[in-house]
Amino acid sequence: MISIIAKNVVRPDQVEAYKTLARELVAETRKEKGCIAYALNQDLQDSTVLTFIERWDDQAAIDAHGKSAHFTRIVPMLGALKAAEGEVRLYREVD
């Protein structure tokens, strides 16, 4: 299992637009084969920090997600709303 933490800092005036687009991405992604969990989280101290927390069966599922129609359509739109470059980290659970 692979977890992804994708942290984004969004322009203050674009937070609601970002969340609207992200909700569509979340809904479509949760239908994908290999997706265990996929959620957008908003920082409690800084509402402009929005973080996707994801769990995937394997790298093949992540690769397929990156090629999906909803991902390739929505992610560039999300990127246009960000105030700064995000941070994406992949993790493997320790047994």
N, C-alpha and C positions, 0 to 999 in steps of 0.2 A: 504494500500500500504506500502511496506517495501523497504527501500533503503539500499544498501550495499556499503561501501567504503572500498576497499581492496588495501592497500598501500604496495608496494614491492620495495626493494632496490636491484638492479641487479648488478652483477659484471660488471665493465666497458667494458670488452672485450666480454660480452655476451648480450649486449643491443639489437643488431640487431637480434640475434637468438631468444631472448625473444619476441620481437615484432612480428617476423614471426609466431611463435607458437601461440601467443596471438591473432593474426588476425584470425586464423582458429577457435580458441575457440569463439571469438566474433561472427563470421559469423554463426556458428552452434547454439550458444546459442540464438541468435536473432530469431531463428525459433521455439523456445520452447514455449509451452503454458504457459501463465502467465508471460512471460518476456515482460516488458513494454519498458525498455531501458537497453542497455549493451554496454559499451564503455571502451576502454583503453585510458588513458590520460598520457602524459609525462610532468613531471615538467619542467617549463621554466627555472628555475635556476640550476637544477641538473638533467641532462639527464638520470642518473641511477635510478631515482625514477619514477616508472611506477605504475599507480593507476587505478584499475577497478572501475568504477562508474556504479552501477546497480540499476534498479527499478523493483520490482516484485509485482504481484497481492497480494500474500500472502505467508505464510510460507510453505504451501504445494508445491507451485511452486519452491521455493528455495530448498526444500528437493528433489524434482524430478530432479532438475538441478544437485545437488550434486551426484546423482546416474547415470546421463547420461553417455553414452559411451564416448563422446568427453571430458567431464569433467574429468572422471576417467583416461583417457589416457593422456590428455595434461597437467593437473595441476601438476602431479609429475615431468614431464619434465621441466615445468616452475620453480618449486621449486629447481631443480638442478642448475639453473642458477643464483639464488639469492645470494647476498653477506651477507645478514642478514635476521633474522626472520622478516616476514611482520606483518602488523597490519590489522585486519579485524574488522569493526564496522558495526552494523545493526542499522537502524534508522526507526522510525515510524513518519510520517508527523503529525504535530500538527494541529488540526482543529481550 
